[in-house]
Amino acid sequence: MVWILLKKQLLEVWRGYFFDAKTGNARSKASTAIRFALFALLMVVVLGGMFTGLSIVICDPLTSSGTGWLYFVIMGAIAVLLGAFGAALNSFSSIYMAKDNDLLLSLPIPIKTILISRLLNVYLLGLMYTVVVLVPTLIVHWVTVELNVALVMTSLIWAILITALVLALSCLIGWVIAKINLKFRRKSFVAVFGVLVFLVLYFLFVSSFGNLIEDIATNVIYYGELVQESSSLLYWFGLAADGGWLALAGFAAVCAVLLALTWILISRSFLHIATSSGKQKKAVYREKATKQKSPASALLMKEFTRFTSSANYMINTGLGIVFLVLAGALILWQGSTISVSLHLFFAGIPGATAILLTTCICMMSVMIDTAAPSVSLEGKSLWIVRSLPVSSWQILQSKVNMQYILTAVPALFCSVCAVIAVSCTLMEALMLLLVPQVFALFQSHCDLTLGVLWPNLTWTSEVVPIKRGMAIFLSLIIGAVSGLVLGGVFFLVGHITGFTLYFIIVIAIFCAATVALRLWLKRSGCRRFEAL
């Protein structure tokens, strides 16, 4: 029974490779093979090649200086982090939030059997991530150093124990996420906050990792002594793979204890978390007057409610809001440095600084594309909004208005920060303030046009129109190209037209394009929407 349930779990994980989410039909064997080949290319060639290169860079300096254990500390830590965080969300969704929990619990299947199959699924996913790091780690080390049986055996056992450690950590992280999920009513905001924290930590790690590795390779002895003195656990962790049998035995004992604790924790909490509906606020009737809203306000509120109720929707179509706010804060903080650098670099091109900053603001605005999937997200419930006593244009206009509001406000904040922090003329200030607003208006109409032209109302998961829809794909391409053209053309013809005339031409082009798209939406767009 365990293997049957595991097979079911694996088919659910890889369902997108075998079935078309849009139509529900099975994919052809060629299409499935191509998808698996591309996935293998990503994992083996891209990620595997990256970690192979890292192993080659640091293995020889560390092993030749007698600190081979530090090599295993670095690569082992990367494997643990990648595997644990890669499988953590899967452990949360496949153990506690699986859609078939109620069905399986109603069948005469022991809870232990269900849990074992779920844990094996999490283990295999974590194994997929850790192998990408561990295989090049071991191969590069074996090629670099003089091999003996003890070294090969300890490093192999160490790699196997790391996969067990990854299983325990990913399950513990999934358990923490599940407990947090029960405490909060607005789970979508919690998910968005978690993703933002992860992105911040990721960018901080990536930005400092290269310099850290270079510094370690240059000062091997210093860092080896520092780790030995400050953290004996890390030293024994690396020594376990470098021929230290006693350290390996201790590492195995720690992994065994963690796995046992993980099993006890999950087996005792699974039934409670899986069958819990989460924190529910007790409804108390309070009589109060309700203010009547106009149809436009009610439809706009409906769009915002749909946006804030879905973590997938907010993360994938609203991340530009965060980038614009952070960019504005960064410009205020480092405005003088940015201004001096840009003015020195483009000293012979008047207005270049304003053009570059405007282009950056517009490019970040492209990441706010809520209107593109908004029609598709109506799905099979489209008839509800169509049955309301409002016109099709009012429905479409509410989708445009939401994206424009979400884009215009943070873009204006970023523009104001740029005007305050960077020295510019009056015309440059107008460029920074007006062009991003006109661009946001154009982009919102363009995104909705794409959403009407390429709707998908037959999806089974909202991720399909949000992440894989043609409208989203074209929206990002058109927006990025428009932003690049805005800045690129200036450096080609700006010296001919002059900054002021170029500014006027840009405003005129975006306004004309917006008017054309708006007229199409009010006429042909409404007819296509009504025919869905």
C-alpha positions in Angstrom: 0.0 0.0 0.0 2.9 2.4 0.7 4.2 2.0 -2.8 0.7 2.6 -4.3 0.3 5.8 -2.3 3.8 6.9 -3.2 3.1 6.3 -6.9 0.0 8.4 -6.6 2.0 11.2 -4.9 4.6 11.2 -7.6 2.0 11.3 -10.4 0.5 14.4 -8.7 3.9 16.1 -8.4 4.7 15.4 -12.1 1.1 15.7 -13.4 1.9 18.8 -15.5 4.4 16.8 -17.5 1.9 14.1 -18.4 -1.4 16.2 -18.7 -2.3 19.6 -20.2 -3.6 21.7 -17.3 -5.7 23.8 -19.7 -7.6 21.0 -21.4 -7.1 18.1 -19.0 -6.0 15.8 -21.9 -2.9 13.6 -21.8 0.2 15.0 -23.5 1.8 13.1 -26.3 4.9 11.0 -25.5 7.1 13.4 -27.5 5.8 16.4 -25.5 6.3 14.6 -22.2 9.8 13.5 -23.2 10.8 17.0 -24.3 9.6 18.5 -20.9 11.6 15.9 -18.9 14.6 16.5 -21.1 14.4 20.3 -20.5 14.0 19.7 -16.8 17.0 17.4 -16.8 18.9 20.0 -18.7 18.1 22.6 -16.1 19.0 20.3 -13.2 22.0 18.5 -14.5 23.6 21.0 -16.9 22.7 24.4 -15.4 22.6 23.7 -11.7 25.0 20.7 -11.8 27.4 22.7 -13.9 27.3 25.6 -11.5 28.1 23.5 -8.5 30.7 21.6 -10.4 32.4 24.9 -11.2 32.2 25.9 -7.6 33.7 22.6 -6.5 36.6 22.9 -8.9 37.4 26.4 -7.7 37.6 25.7 -4.0 38.5 22.0 -3.8 42.2 22.1 -4.7 43.1 25.2 -2.5 41.4 23.7 0.5 42.6 20.1 0.2 46.2 21.1 -0.7 46.4 23.2 2.5 45.2 20.3 4.7 41.7 21.7 5.3 39.7 19.3 3.1 37.1 19.1 5.8 36.3 22.8 5.1 35.5 21.9 1.5 32.9 19.5 2.7 31.5 22.0 5.2 30.9 24.6 2.4 29.4 22.1 -0.1 27.5 20.2 2.5 25.9 23.4 3.9 24.8 24.4 0.3 23.3 20.9 -0.2 21.4 21.1 3.1 20.1 24.6 2.4 19.1 23.8 -1.1 17.5 20.5 -0.3 15.7 21.6 2.9 14.2 24.8 1.5 13.5 23.2 -1.9 11.4 20.4 -0.2 10.0 22.4 2.7 6.9 23.8 0.8 6.4 20.4 -0.7 6.4 18.8 2.8 3.8 21.4 3.9 1.5 20.9 0.9 1.9 17.1 0.5 1.7 16.1 4.1 -0.8 18.6 5.8 -2.6 20.4 2.9 -3.0 17.6 0.4 -6.4 17.7 -1.2 -7.0 14.0 -0.7 -6.4 14.0 3.0 -10.0 13.7 3.9 -10.6 10.9 1.3 -7.5 8.8 2.5 -8.4 9.3 6.1 -11.9 7.9 5.4 -10.5 4.7 3.9 -9.3 1.7 5.9 -5.7 2.8 5.5 -3.5 3.2 8.6 -2.4 6.7 9.3 1.2 5.4 9.5 1.0 4.1 6.0 -0.2 7.5 4.7 2.5 9.3 6.5 5.3 7.0 5.3 4.2 7.5 1.6 4.1 11.2 2.1 7.6 11.3 3.8 9.1 9.2 1.0 7.7 11.7 -1.5 9.3 14.6 0.4 12.6 12.6 0.7 12.7 12.0 -3.1 12.2 15.7 -3.8 14.9 16.7 -1.3 17.1 14.0 -2.8 16.7 15.6 -6.3 18.0 18.9 -5.0 20.8 17.6 -2.8 22.2 15.2 -5.5 22.7 18.2 -7.8 25.2 19.5 -5.2 26.6 16.3 -3.7 27.5 14.4 -6.9 29.8 17.1 -8.3 31.1 17.6 -4.8 32.2 14.0 -4.4 33.5 13.5 -8.0 35.6 16.7 -8.0 37.1 15.7 -4.6 37.9 12.1 -5.7 39.6 13.4 -8.8 41.6 16.0 -6.9 42.9 14.1 -3.9 44.7 10.7 -3.6 41.9 8.2 -3.0 41.7 5.4 -0.4 38.9 3.1 0.6 38.2 4.9 3.9 37.9 8.3 2.2 35.5 7.0 -0.4 33.4 5.1 2.2 33.1 8.1 4.6 32.3 10.6 1.9 29.5 8.3 0.4 28.0 7.6 3.8 28.2 11.3 4.7 26.3 12.2 1.5 23.6 9.6 2.3 23.2 11.0 5.8 22.9 14.5 4.4 19.8 13.4 2.4 18.3 12.1 5.7 19.2 15.4 7.4 17.4 17.3 4.6 14.3 15.1 5.1 14.2 15.9 8.8 14.8 19.7 8.3 12.3 20.0 5.4 9.6 18.2 7.4 10.3 20.4 10.5 10.1 23.6 8.3 6.9 22.3 6.8 5.4 21.7 10.3 6.3 25.2 11.3 4.6 26.6 8.2 1.5 24.4 8.9 1.3 25.7 12.5 1.6 29.3 11.3 -1.0 28.6 8.6 -3.5 27.6 11.3 -3.0 30.8 13.3 -3.7 33.4 10.6 -6.9 34.1 8.9 -5.4 36.0 6.0 -3.1 33.3 4.8 -2.4 34.9 1.5 -0.6 37.8 3.1 1.4 35.4 5.3 2.5 33.6 2.2 3.5 36.8 0.4 5.5 38.0 3.4 7.3 34.6 3.6 8.2 34.8 -0.1 9.5 38.4 0.3 11.6 37.4 3.3 13.0 34.5 1.3 13.8 36.7 -1.7 15.6 39.3 0.5 17.7 36.6 2.1 18.4 35.0 -1.2 19.6 38.2 -2.8 21.8 39.0 0.3 23.3 35.5 0.1 23.9 35.7 -3.7 25.4 39.2 -3.5 27.9 38.2 -0.8 28.6 34.5 -1.6 31.0 35.1 -4.5 33.2 37.4 -2.5 33.1 35.1 0.5 34.2 32.1 -1.6 37.0 34.1 -3.1 38.1 35.3 0.3 38.0 31.7 1.7 40.1 30.4 -1.2 42.7 33.2 -0.6 42.9 32.8 3.2 42.4 29.1 3.6 44.4 28.7 6.8 42.8 31.6 8.6 39.2 30.5 7.9 40.1 26.9 8.8 41.4 27.9 12.2 38.4 30.3 12.7 35.8 27.5 12.0 37.7 25.1 14.3 37.8 27.5 17.1 34.3 29.0 16.8 32.2 26.0 15.8 33.3 22.5 16.6 30.1 21.2 15.1 30.9 22.4 11.7 34.4 21.0 12.0 33.1 17.6 12.9 30.5 17.8 10.1 33.2 18.4 7.5 35.6 15.9 9.1 32.9 13.2 8.8 33.3 13.2 5.0 37.1 13.5 5.1 38.0 10.2 6.6 36.9 10.8 10.2 35.0 7.7 11.3 34.3 9.0 14.8 32.9 12.2 13.4 30.8 10.2 10.9 29.4 8.1 13.7 28.4 11.2 15.6 26.8 12.7 12.5 24.8 9.5 12.0 23.6 9.6 15.6 22.5 13.2 15.2 20.6 12.4 12.0 18.9 9.3 13.6 17.8 11.4 16.6 16.4 14.2 14.3 14.6 11.6 12.1 13.0 10.0 15.2 11.9 13.4 16.6 10.5 14.4 13.2 8.5 11.2 13.0 7.1 11.6 16.6 6.2 15.3 15.9 4.5 14.6 12.5 2.7 11.5 13.6 1.2 13.3 16.6 0.3 16.5 14.8 -0.8 15.2 11.4 -4.3 14.3 12.3 -5.0 17.6 14.1 -3.4 19.8 11.5 -4.8 17.9 8.4 -8.4 18.0 9.7 -8.3 21.5 11.2 -10.0 24.4 9.4 -7.7 26.9 11.0 -8.4 29.9 13.2 -12.0 31.0 12.8 -13.3 34.3 14.1 -16.6 33.9 15.9 -19.3 35.7 14.0 -21.1 38.3 16.1 -24.1 40.2 14.6 -23.8 44.0 14.8 -26.4 46.2 13.2 -24.8 48.9 11.2 -25.7 51.1 8.2 -24.3 50.1 4.8 -23.2 52.8 2.5 -24.3 52.3 -1.0 -21.5 52.1 -3.6 -21.5 52.9 -7.2 -21.2 50.1 -9.7 -17.6 51.2 -10.5 -16.6 51.2 -6.9 -18.2 47.8 -6.2 -16.5 46.2 -9.2 -13.1 47.8 -8.3 -13.5 46.4 -4.7 -14.3 43.0 -6.2 -11.0 43.1 -8.2 -9.0 44.1 -5.1 -10.6 41.4 -3.0 -9.7 38.8 -5.6 -6.2 40.1 -5.8 -5.6 40.1 -2.0 -7.2 36.7 -1.5 -4.6 34.8 -3.6 -1.0 34.5 -2.7 -0.2 33.3 -6.2 -1.9 36.3 -7.7 -0.1 38.8 -5.5 3.3 37.3 -5.8 3.4 36.7 -9.5 1.6 39.9 -10.7 2.3 42.4 -7.9 6.0 41.9 -7.0 6.8 45.1 -8.8 5.1 47.1 -6.1 7.7 46.0 -3.6 10.6 46.7 -6.0 9.4 50.2 -6.7 9.1 51.0 -3.0 12.5 49.6 -2.2 14.0 51.4 -5.3 12.6 54.7 -4.0 14.1 54.1 -0.6 17.4 53.2 -2.1 17.4 56.3 -4.2 16.8 58.4 -1.2 19.6 56.7 0.7 22.2 56.7 -2.0 20.8 59.5 -4.2 23.9 61.7 -4.1 26.2 58.8 -5.1 23.8 57.7 -7.9 23.5 61.3 -9.2 27.2 61.9 -9.2 28.0 58.6 -10.9 25.4 59.0 -13.7 26.3 62.7 -14.3 30.0 61.8 -14.7 29.3 58.8 -16.9 26.9 60.7 -19.2 28.4 64.2 -18.9 28.0 64.9 -22.6 24.3 63.9 -22.9 21.9 66.3 -21.2 18.9 64.5 -19.6 20.5 61.1 -19.7 20.2 60.6 -15.9 16.5 61.4 -16.0 15.9 59.1 -18.9 17.8 56.2 -17.2 15.9 56.6 -14.0 12.6 56.9 -15.8 13.4 53.7 -17.8 14.2 51.8 -14.6 10.9 52.9 -13.0 9.0 51.8 -16.1 10.8 48.5 -16.2 9.9 47.7 -12.6 6.3 48.7 -13.4 6.1 46.0 -16.0 6.2 43.4 -13.2 2.8 44.7 -12.1 0.5 43.0 -14.6 -2.7 42.1 -12.7 -4.9 42.9 -15.7 -3.4 40.2 -18.0 -4.8 37.2 -16.2 -7.8 39.0 -14.7 -10.3 37.8 -17.4 -9.0 34.2 -17.3 -9.3 34.2 -13.5 -13.0 34.6 -13.7 -12.9 31.0 -14.9 -16.2 29.1 -14.8 -17.6 31.8 -12.5 -17.7 34.3 -15.4 -21.4 34.0 -15.6 -21.8 35.6 -12.1 -20.2 38.9 -13.0 -21.9 38.8 -16.4 -25.3 38.5 -14.7 -24.8 41.7 -12.7 -26.7 44.8 -13.9 -23.5 46.4 -15.2 -22.1 46.8 -18.7 -19.2 44.8 -20.1 -17.1 47.9 -20.3 -17.6 48.7 -16.6 -16.3 45.1 -15.8 -13.3 45.6 -18.0 -12.6 49.1 -16.8 -12.5 47.9 -13.2 -9.7 45.5 -14.2 -7.7 48.3 -15.9 -8.3 50.6 -12.9 -6.9 48.1 -10.4 -3.7 47.6 -12.2 -3.3 51.3 -12.8 -3.8 52.1 -9.1 -1.4 49.3 -8.0 1.2 50.7 -10.5 0.8 54.4 -10.3 1.0 54.9 -6.6 4.4 53.1 -6.0 5.7 54.5 -9.3 4.9 58.0 -8.1 6.6 57.3 -4.8 9.7 56.2 -6.6 9.6 59.2 -9.0 9.3 61.6 -6.1 12.2 60.0 -4.3 14.3 60.4 -7.5 13.3 64.1 -7.9 14.3 64.8 -4.3 17.5 62.8 -4.2 18.9 63.4 -7.7 19.8 66.9 -9.0 17.7 67.6 -12.1 16.1 70.4 -14.1 12.4 71.2 -14.2 11.9 69.3 -17.5 13.8 66.3 -16.1 11.7 66.4 -13.0 8.5 66.4 -15.2 9.9 63.5 -17.1 10.5 61.5 -13.9 7.0 62.3 -12.6 4.8 62.1 -15.7 6.3 59.4 -18.0 6.0 56.5 -15.5 2.3 57.5 -14.9 1.5 57.6 -18.6 3.4 54.3 -19.1 1.4 52.7 -16.3 -1.8 53.8 -18.0 -0.6 52.3 -21.3 0.6 49.1 -19.7 -2.7 48.5 -17.8 -4.7 48.9 -21.1 -2.2 46.7 -23.0 -2.3 43.9 -20.4 -6.1 43.8 -20.4 -6.2 43.8 -24.2 -3.9 40.7 -24.1 -6.1 39.1 -21.4 -9.2 39.6 -23.6 -7.4 38.3 -26.7 -6.0 35.1 -25.0 -8.4 34.1 -22.3 -8.3 30.7 -20.6 -11.5 29.9 -18.7 -11.0 26.1 -18.4 -8.1 26.0 -16.0 -8.1 23.7 -13.0 -5.5 25.6 -11.0 -5.2 29.4 -10.9 -1.5 29.1 -11.4 -2.1 28.3 -15.1 -3.4 31.7 -16.2 -1.2 33.5 -13.7 2.1 32.0 -14.6 1.7 30.1 -17.8 -0.8 32.1 -19.8 0.0 33.6 -23.2 -1.4 37.0 -22.0 1.2 37.1 -19.1 4.0 36.1 -21.4 3.3 38.7 -24.0 2.6 41.3 -21.3 6.1 41.0 -19.9 7.7 41.0 -23.4 5.8 44.0 -24.7 6.3 45.9 -21.4 10.1 45.2 -21.3 10.5 46.1 -25.0 8.6 49.3 -24.5 10.7 50.3 -21.5 14.0 49.5 -23.3 12.9 51.4 -26.4 12.0 54.4 -24.2 15.6 54.6 -22.9 17.5 53.2 -25.9 16.0 55.4 -28.6 17.0 58.5 -26.6 20.7 57.7 -26.9 20.3 57.2 -30.6 18.3 60.3 -31.6 18.2 62.4 -28.3 21.1 64.5 -29.5 19.0 65.4 -32.6 15.6 66.1 -31.0 16.8 67.4 -27.7 15.6 66.4 -24.3 12.4 68.5 -24.2 11.1 67.4 -27.7 11.9 63.8 -26.9 10.0 64.0 -23.7 7.0 65.5 -25.5 7.2 62.8 -28.2 7.3 60.0 -25.6 4.2 61.3 -23.8 2.4 61.7 -27.1 3.2 58.2 -28.3 2.1 56.5 -25.0 -1.1 58.6 -24.8 -2.0 57.8 -28.5 -1.3 54.1 -27.9 -3.4 54.1 -24.7 -6.3 55.9 -26.5 -6.2 53.3 -29.3 -6.2 50.4 -26.9 -9.0 51.9 -24.9 -11.2 52.4 -28.0 -10.6 48.8 -29.0 -11.5 47.5 -25.6 -14.7 49.6 -25.5 -15.8 48.1 -28.9 -14.2 44.9 -30.1 -12.9 44.0 -26.6 -16.4 44.1 -25.1 -17.8 42.0 -27.9 -15.1 39.4 -27.4 -15.7 39.4 -23.6 -19.4 38.9 -24.1 -18.8 36.0 -26.4 -16.7 34.1 -23.9 
